[in-house]
Amino acid sequence: MTERRRPRARGTAAAKAPSGPPPALSTDGLAKSYGDVAALAPLDLRIKANQAAVLIGHNGSGKTTLLRMLAGLLDQSSGNALVGGHAVGTLEARAATSFLSDTPTFYDDLSVWEHLEYTARLHGMHDWEQRAADLLGHLGLYDRADDLPTRFSRGLRQKAAAAIALIRPFDVLLVDEPFVGLDATGKVAFLELLDEARHDGATLIVATHELDFVHRVDRCIALRDGSVVYDGVTEGIDVLALVS
């Protein structure tokens, strides 16, 4: 996947040089409330390009709320968020962001292959067939390409949703509870695809209850009752203490 680069600024010799490219993701006071209930306290966050971060926390801690706001699917109550310097929800931010939901949805009358074709063409891809076949083969869905994912088991639905999220180009991949319903083989296959995405330059944010995943990435962000209780490196941390 080709890394997106901003055009180099032009100006006089006295002009201040830019400090560098914007972070892949950033938030300033990003918050979400439902009435008097705070789902996510104001959050200031910077995630650089090609970084992999994990979101952990108990149910209701704010993980899904944060991911859905970063994906532009949920309006914030205050603050703002940027993807590659573009406000979430804009065409530029949506073009750069792929979101794999914890509750994938599908069109009732489209097969797995038709979902892949629709998504690929929607994002301007022309030579997508080989990529689609490779994804389905890797996830063990090649023989189910003509089937309707709406009739799949939970695990197969998750695999189909993963293929759809990964078929399109993206700079940022947001993933919410990807391992639910996956068997051991499916989990390994999906982890390999995440590694591939990062190798290709993508930034990853993965929310999960699978605590073993924490030590596969650079950074851990732990949420509790909508607030960040830890944001730092994964080496040497007591993961169980963070989520207790």
C-alpha positions in Angstrom: 0.0 0.0 0.0 1.4 3.4 -1.0 1.9 5.8 1.9 0.1 9.0 1.5 2.4 12.0 1.6 1.5 15.7 1.9 2.9 18.1 -0.7 6.0 19.9 0.4 5.3 23.5 1.4 6.8 26.3 -0.7 7.8 29.7 0.6 10.6 32.2 1.2 13.8 31.2 3.0 12.6 33.0 6.1 9.5 30.9 6.3 9.4 28.5 9.2 10.0 24.9 8.1 7.1 22.5 8.9 7.8 20.3 12.0 6.9 17.2 10.1 3.8 15.3 8.9 0.7 15.3 11.0 0.1 12.3 13.3 -1.9 9.5 11.8 -4.5 10.1 14.4 -5.0 12.9 16.9 -7.6 14.1 19.3 -8.0 17.3 21.3 -10.5 17.2 24.1 -12.5 14.5 22.3 -15.4 13.6 24.5 -18.8 11.9 24.3 -21.7 12.2 26.8 -25.3 10.8 26.8 -27.1 13.3 28.9 -25.3 13.5 32.2 -23.5 10.2 31.6 -19.9 10.5 30.3 -19.1 7.7 27.9 -15.6 9.2 27.1 -13.9 11.9 29.1 -12.0 14.6 27.2 -9.1 12.8 25.5 -5.9 14.2 24.0 -4.2 11.6 21.9 -1.4 11.4 19.3 -0.7 8.3 17.4 2.0 8.5 14.8 2.1 6.8 11.4 2.8 3.1 11.3 2.3 2.7 15.1 0.2 -0.2 16.4 -1.8 0.5 19.6 -4.2 -1.6 21.6 -7.2 -0.4 23.5 -8.1 -2.3 26.6 -10.7 -2.0 29.3 -13.8 -3.6 30.7 -17.1 -3.5 28.9 -18.4 0.1 29.0 -15.0 1.6 29.4 -15.3 3.7 26.2 -13.3 1.6 23.7 -16.1 1.2 21.1 -17.2 4.8 21.6 -13.7 6.1 20.9 -13.3 3.9 17.8 -16.7 4.9 16.3 -15.9 8.6 16.8 -12.5 8.1 15.1 -14.2 6.3 12.2 -16.6 9.2 11.8 -19.6 7.1 12.7 -20.5 8.8 16.0 -20.6 12.5 16.6 -18.5 13.8 19.5 -20.1 15.9 22.3 -17.0 18.1 22.4 -13.4 18.4 21.1 -12.2 17.2 17.8 -10.3 14.4 16.1 -8.1 14.3 13.0 -7.0 11.5 10.7 -3.8 12.5 8.9 -4.7 16.1 9.5 -8.3 15.9 8.3 -11.3 16.1 10.5 -13.0 12.7 11.1 -16.1 12.3 9.0 -14.7 14.3 6.0 -14.1 12.5 2.7 -10.4 12.7 3.2 -10.5 11.1 6.6 -13.0 8.4 5.5 -10.8 7.6 2.5 -7.8 7.0 4.8 -9.7 5.0 7.5 -11.0 1.4 7.5 -13.1 0.3 10.4 -13.8 -3.3 11.4 -16.7 -3.3 13.8 -17.4 -5.7 16.6 -20.9 -6.2 15.1 -20.4 -6.5 11.4 -23.3 -5.9 9.1 -23.8 -7.0 5.5 -26.2 -6.4 2.6 -28.8 -9.1 2.7 -28.6 -10.0 -1.0 -24.8 -9.8 -1.7 -22.4 -12.7 -1.5 -19.0 -12.4 0.1 -17.4 -11.9 -3.3 -19.9 -9.2 -4.2 -19.2 -7.4 -0.9 -15.5 -7.4 -1.7 -16.1 -6.2 -5.3 -18.5 -3.4 -4.1 -16.1 -2.2 -1.5 -13.0 -2.3 -3.8 -14.8 -0.5 -6.6 -16.2 2.1 -4.2 -12.6 3.0 -3.2 -11.4 3.2 -6.8 -9.6 -0.2 -7.0 -9.4 -1.8 -10.5 -7.1 -4.8 -10.0 -8.8 -6.1 -6.9 -9.7 -9.7 -7.8 -6.3 -11.3 -6.8 -6.3 -9.4 -3.6 -9.8 -10.6 -2.8 -8.9 -14.2 -3.6 -5.8 -14.0 -1.4 -7.8 -12.6 1.5 -10.4 -15.3 1.2 -7.8 -18.0 0.9 -5.9 -16.8 3.9 -9.0 -16.6 6.0 -10.4 -20.0 4.9 -13.3 -18.5 3.1 -12.4 -19.2 -0.5 -15.0 -21.9 -0.9 -17.7 -19.7 0.6 -17.1 -16.7 -1.7 -20.5 -17.1 -3.4 -22.4 -17.5 -0.2 -24.4 -14.9 1.7 -22.5 -13.8 4.8 -25.8 -12.9 6.5 -26.3 -16.7 6.9 -22.9 -17.3 8.4 -22.0 -18.3 11.9 -20.5 -15.7 14.2 -16.9 -16.7 13.4 -17.4 -16.8 9.6 -19.1 -13.4 9.7 -16.1 -12.1 11.5 -13.8 -13.5 8.8 -15.9 -12.0 6.0 -16.0 -8.6 7.7 -12.2 -8.8 8.1 -11.8 -9.5 4.4 -14.1 -6.6 3.5 -12.2 -4.2 5.8 -8.8 -5.2 4.4 -9.7 -5.3 0.7 -9.7 -1.5 0.4 -6.8 0.9 0.6 -6.3 2.6 4.0 -3.8 4.5 6.1 -5.5 3.8 9.4 -7.1 0.6 10.5 -9.5 0.6 13.5 -10.5 -2.8 14.8 -13.1 -3.5 17.5 -13.0 -6.9 19.2 -11.7 -8.8 16.2 -11.2 -12.2 17.8 -14.7 -12.9 19.1 -16.0 -16.1 17.5 -12.7 -16.9 15.7 -11.2 -20.4 16.2 -7.5 -20.7 16.8 -6.7 -21.0 13.1 -8.8 -18.0 12.2 -7.1 -16.0 15.0 -3.7 -16.8 13.7 -4.7 -15.9 10.1 -6.1 -12.5 11.2 -3.1 -11.7 13.2 -0.9 -12.4 10.2 -3.1 -10.0 8.2 -2.7 -7.3 10.8 1.1 -7.8 10.7 0.9 -7.4 6.9 -1.1 -4.2 7.1 1.4 -2.7 9.4 4.3 -3.9 7.3 2.6 -2.0 4.4 2.7 1.2 6.5 -0.7 1.3 8.1 -1.4 2.6 11.6 -3.4 0.2 13.7 -5.7 0.7 16.7 -7.2 -2.6 18.0 -9.7 -2.8 20.9 -9.7 -6.2 22.5 -10.3 -8.3 25.6 -7.6 -10.7 24.4 -4.9 -9.5 26.7 -2.1 -11.6 25.0 -2.5 -9.2 22.1 -1.1 -6.3 24.2 2.5 -7.5 23.9 2.3 -7.8 20.1 2.1 -4.0 19.7 4.0 -0.9 20.7 1.5 1.0 22.8 -1.3 0.3 25.2 -4.1 2.7 26.0 -6.2 1.5 29.0 -9.6 3.0 29.6 -11.7 2.8 32.7 -15.2 4.4 33.0 -14.4 6.6 30.0 -11.1 7.9 31.2 -7.5 6.9 30.3 -5.8 5.2 33.2 -2.7 4.2 31.2 -1.1 5.3 27.9 2.4 4.0 27.3 4.7 1.2 26.2 3.6 -2.4 26.5 6.9 -3.9 27.8 6.8 -4.9 31.4 3.2 -3.7 32.2 0.8 -5.6 34.4 -2.1 -5.9 32.0 -4.4 -7.5 34.5 -4.0 -4.6 36.9 -5.0 -2.2 34.2 -8.3 -3.8 33.5 -9.2 -4.9 37.0 
